[in-house]
Amino acid sequence: MAKISPKKISKCKQLRSLLESGELEFILEAHNGVSASIVERAGFKGIWGSGLALSAQFGVRDSNEASWTQVVDMLEFMSDATSIPILLDGDTGYGNFNNMRRLVKKLEQRDIAGVCIEDKQFPKTNSFIDGNKQPIAEIDEFCGKIKAGKDSQTDDDFTIIARIEALIAGWGMDEALKRAEAYHQAGADGILIHSKLSRPDEILTFAKEWAGRSPLVIVPTKYYSTPTEAFRKAGIDLVIWANHMVRSSIASMEKISQEILESESIVDVEDRIATVDHIFNLQGAAELSQAQERYLSQQSDIHAIILAASRGSELHELTHDKPKAMISIGGKTLLGRLMEGLKKAGINKSTVIAGYQADSINLAGIEKRINKDFETASELSSLICAQNDFNDDMVVVYGDLLFREYILRDLLETKGEIVVVVDSALDNPNISGSPDYAYCSQDDDRSPFMQDVTLTQVSSSVNESNKKPSGYWIGMMRVRKQGREWIESTLDELKSESNFNELTLPDLLNHLIQQGKPVNVHYIDGHWLDVNSLDDINRAGNFTN
């Protein structure tokens, strides 16, 4: 019999349960997605969406300078990042009864469990800034706002807490109790009594007089030294730690930023701050990786093998102190441009076989292998230098190749254990030097559909049979698992040949074909350049946009 998963308790229901548990409960302030996630992971059962903290993270004053839509947008991130309820510090409801109705609807749409509104006039100012000078709303007007909110909610468990500012404004205990009863009768699900005194006397007196007529909430920001047991004995239902996350983050950021400024280094602070991995963890990076495995076709394990050992003597003084792959084209090196193209295609692992002036190849994010025999040996000796880096899915490419992004993208989508890229445009004006002519089982029919074509030979000259070549091999191929096995086996055979140091990648391909191994062809029509000469550098401007 299949196991039935327990029904998920809604966030509104969770908050109501906190208020009505009969125990003293606690929620903690958060002001963005990451702080909300931290609050939940710390073990709190709920979050206070503090108006002070939310306005502070926007860098504005707690005087309704952040619009209610900006607040609600941030709450959506907080709600998405957590599974526990959020009680919003909704100030005065951001206006009159009509604003309150719209606010409740928008909060419910974002799975916010409740809102606390205070009986001051809009726009409000923080209660601890000249609180006794701030005007208080008329009782009937505020009751109307509570009723409007309750009439607008669609979830019966959505909570509206009425916050009383009478003690802050100096109106006295009788006024506070009078307002509490009126708000309770208007439908408020709980009462928040606020005080600016450093002692809890007013709060405890109010709690005694209120006598549990409805859930009672407090914010002990000023009377923080009061033992928690005093709140428990007084019958308080919910304590809000209202601004301590934002205050602690500010204190830490101020200290760390000053240290970094003064030391001009991060060495002394690195071990005292959160790791980048911890941030990834709070952001849910692991879940994204799992989702990628489920929903995306994976190309992240593809490895690039890049042959870049030659000097390129035809380029004269340009390669006096660096290999051809490191000359600059439009402000970027050939190899740098190639690496950008690989990364855009999702290939982040690259091994570069260097030789001439190998130290000048200093790009980040590559593994470098050195062909010490680059002056006397050819391409296969370079390829063997990277044999330990071979992968069951890899691209082998010349380091001096320029090409449009779609060529590599389409190659990665072409089926075959070994797939070579062949340019069928035999009149391509960008071809220079000694091109590698490709002879294929079928010429390019320029069909929009991929042809089932195999390579029959690669040659540096036109065949004696005078058969017209099908195009040019551009120096790029895709190799999958079985193709890798074929290549490694063939390399082992060719090592024993006396002319091994003269053999090239076309020689490898021809040997594979002679063994009956299928080498598939992906046709293109131009849009690439192999940089061999000074003229090629001039042509390369077409590839620098």
QUINORSUL-V970024 format. One record per residue. SS is DSSP state (2 for helix, 1 for strand, 0 for the rest). OMEGA is omega in radians with two decimals (* if undefined). Layout:
# QUINORSUL-V970024
ss = {SS:SS}
omega = {OMEGA:OMEGA}
This chain:
# QUINORSUL-V970024
ss = {0:0:0:0:0:0:0:0:0:0:2:2:2:2:2:2:2:2:2:0:0:0:0:0:1:1:1:1:1:1:0:0:2:2:2:2:2:2:2:2:2:2:0:0:0:1:1:1:1:0:2:2:2:2:2:2:2:2:0:0:0:0:0:0:0:0:0:2:2:2:2:2:2:2:2:2:2:2:2:2:0:0:0:0:1:1:1:1:1:0:0:0:0:0:0:0:2:2:2:2:2:2:2:2:2:2:2:2:2:0:0:0:0:1:1:1:1:1:0:1:0:0:0:0:0:0:0:0:0:0:2:2:2:0:0:1:0:0:2:2:2:2:2:2:2:2:2:2:2:2:2:2:0:0:0:0:0:0:1:1:1:1:1:1:0:2:2:2:2:0:0:0:2:2:2:2:2:2:2:2:2:2:2:2:2:2:0:0:0:1:1:1:1:0:0:0:0:0:0:0:2:2:2:2:2:2:2:2:2:2:0:0:0:0:1:1:1:1:0:0:0:0:0:0:0:0:0:2:2:2:2:2:2:0:0:0:0:1:1:1:1:0:0:2:2:2:2:2:2:2:2:2:2:2:2:2:2:2:2:2:2:2:2:0:0:0:2:2:2:2:0:0:0:0:0:2:2:2:2:2:2:2:2:0:2:2:2:2:2:2:2:2:2:2:2:0:0:0:0:0:0:0:1:1:1:1:1:1:0:0:0:0:2:2:2:2:2:2:2:0:0:0:0:2:2:2:0:1:1:0:0:1:1:2:2:2:2:2:2:2:2:2:2:2:0:0:0:0:1:1:1:1:1:1:0:0:0:2:2:2:0:0:0:0:0:1:1:1:1:1:0:0:0:0:0:0:0:0:2:2:2:2:2:2:2:0:2:2:2:0:0:0:1:1:1:1:1:1:0:0:1:1:1:0:2:2:2:2:2:2:2:2:0:0:0:0:0:1:1:1:1:1:1:0:0:0:0:0:0:0:0:0:0:0:0:1:1:1:1:1:0:0:0:0:0:0:0:0:0:0:0:0:0:1:1:1:1:1:1:0:0:0:0:0:0:0:0:0:0:0:1:1:1:1:1:1:1:1:1:1:2:2:2:2:2:2:2:2:2:2:2:2:2:2:0:0:0:0:0:2:2:2:0:0:2:2:2:2:2:2:2:2:2:2:0:0:0:0:0:1:1:1:1:1:0:0:0:1:1:1:0:0:0:2:2:2:2:2:2:2:2:2:2:0:0}
omega = {-3.09:3.13:3.14:-3.14:3.12:-3.12:-3.13:3.12:-3.11:3.14:3.09:3.14:3.11:-3.13:3.12:3.12:3.08:-3.10:-3.02:-3.07:-3.05:3.10:3.04:-3.12:-3.06:2.96:-3.02:3.13:2.93:-3.01:3.04:-3.05:-3.06:3.11:3.09:3.11:3.12:3.13:-3.14:-3.10:3.10:3.10:3.12:-3.11:-3.13:-3.06:3.03:3.07:-3.00:3.06:3.10:-3.08:3.12:3.11:3.14:-3.13:2.99:-3.13:3.12:-3.08:3.13:-3.11:-3.10:3.07:2.95:-3.10:-3.12:3.10:3.07:3.10:-3.12:3.10:3.12:3.10:3.13:3.07:-3.14:-3.13:3.14:-3.07:-3.00:3.10:3.13:-3.03:3.06:3.00:-3.09:2.90:-2.98:3.14:-3.11:-3.03:3.06:3.08:-3.10:-3.07:-3.10:3.05:3.14:3.13:-3.13:3.13:-3.11:3.13:-3.11:3.10:3.13:3.12:-3.11:3.07:3.02:-2.93:-3.09:3.13:3.06:3.12:-3.07:-3.02:2.98:-3.14:3.14:-0.11:-3.07:2.96:-3.12:-3.03:-3.08:3.05:-3.14:-3.08:-3.08:3.13:-3.06:-3.11:3.13:-3.13:3.01:-3.09:-3.10:3.14:-3.10:3.08:3.09:3.12:3.10:-3.13:3.14:3.12:-3.13:3.13:-3.06:-3.08:3.11:3.09:-3.11:-3.09:3.06:-2.97:2.99:3.13:3.11:-3.11:-3.06:-3.09:-3.05:-3.14:3.10:-3.07:3.10:-3.11:3.00:-3.05:-3.11:3.13:3.13:-3.14:3.11:-3.14:-3.14:-3.13:3.14:-3.12:3.09:3.13:3.13:3.07:3.12:-3.10:3.11:-3.14:3.01:3.10:-3.01:3.12:3.11:-3.14:3.12:3.05:-3.04:-2.99:-3.11:-3.09:-3.11:3.09:3.12:-3.12:3.14:-3.11:-3.11:2.98:3.00:3.14:3.03:-3.11:-3.09:-3.06:3.10:3.10:-3.02:-3.14:-3.10:-3.10:-3.03:-3.09:3.13:3.09:-3.12:-3.12:3.11:3.10:-3.13:-3.14:-3.11:3.12:3.06:-3.12:-3.05:3.05:3.10:2.96:-2.68:-3.02:-2.96:3.07:-3.13:3.14:3.14:3.14:3.12:-3.14:-3.14:-3.12:3.12:-3.14:-3.08:-3.12:3.12:3.12:-3.14:3.12:-3.06:-3.07:-3.06:-3.12:3.07:-3.07:-3.04:-3.09:-3.00:-3.08:-3.10:-3.14:-3.12:3.09:3.06:3.10:3.11:3.07:3.10:-3.13:3.13:3.13:-3.13:-3.12:-3.13:3.14:3.12:3.11:3.10:3.13:3.11:3.12:-3.10:-2.94:-3.09:2.96:-2.97:3.03:-3.02:-3.12:3.11:-3.12:3.09:3.00:-3.01:3.13:-3.06:-3.05:-3.00:3.11:-2.99:-3.03:3.12:-3.13:2.99:-3.00:3.13:-3.13:3.11:-3.06:-3.13:3.09:-3.11:-3.09:-3.10:3.04:-3.05:3.05:3.14:3.08:3.10:3.12:3.07:-3.12:3.10:3.10:3.12:3.13:3.10:3.13:3.12:-3.11:3.10:3.12:3.11:3.14:-3.05:3.14:-3.09:3.00:3.14:3.05:-3.10:3.11:3.12:3.14:-3.05:-3.11:-3.12:3.07:-3.00:-3.14:3.11:3.01:3.11:2.90:-3.09:3.04:-3.04:2.98:-3.09:-3.11:-3.03:-3.08:-3.06:-3.06:-3.09:-2.90:-3.10:3.08:3.05:-3.11:-3.14:3.11:-3.12:-3.05:3.10:3.14:3.13:-3.09:3.11:3.03:-3.06:3.05:3.06:-3.00:3.04:-3.07:-3.13:-3.05:2.98:-3.10:3.05:-3.03:-3.04:-3.09:3.13:3.14:-3.13:3.09:-3.10:3.14:-3.10:-3.11:3.09:3.12:2.99:-3.14:3.10:3.12:-3.12:3.08:-3.10:-3.13:-3.08:3.10:-3.12:-3.10:-3.11:-3.11:3.12:3.10:3.14:-3.07:3.07:-3.14:3.14:3.06:-2.98:-3.12:-3.12:3.11:3.14:3.11:3.12:3.11:3.07:3.12:-3.13:3.13:3.04:-3.04:3.07:3.11:3.10:3.11:2.95:-3.07:3.10:3.12:3.11:-3.10:3.10:3.13:3.14:3.04:-3.11:3.09:3.14:-3.13:-3.14:2.95:-2.99:3.14:3.12:3.07:3.10:-3.12:3.06:-2.93:-3.10:3.07:3.08:-3.14:3.10:-3.10:-3.12:3.12:-3.14:3.09:3.12:3.11:-3.04:3.14:-3.08:3.14:-3.11:-3.12:-3.04:-3.09:3.12:-3.01:-3.09:3.05:3.03:3.08:3.10:-3.14:-3.14:3.13:3.10:-3.13:3.12:3.10:3.13:3.12:-3.12:3.04:-3.08:-3.08:2.96:-3.09:2.96:-3.13:-3.13:3.07:3.04:-3.14:3.03:-3.02:-3.12:-3.01:3.10:3.09:3.12:3.13:3.09:3.13:-3.03:3.11:3.12:-3.08:-3.05:-3.14:*}
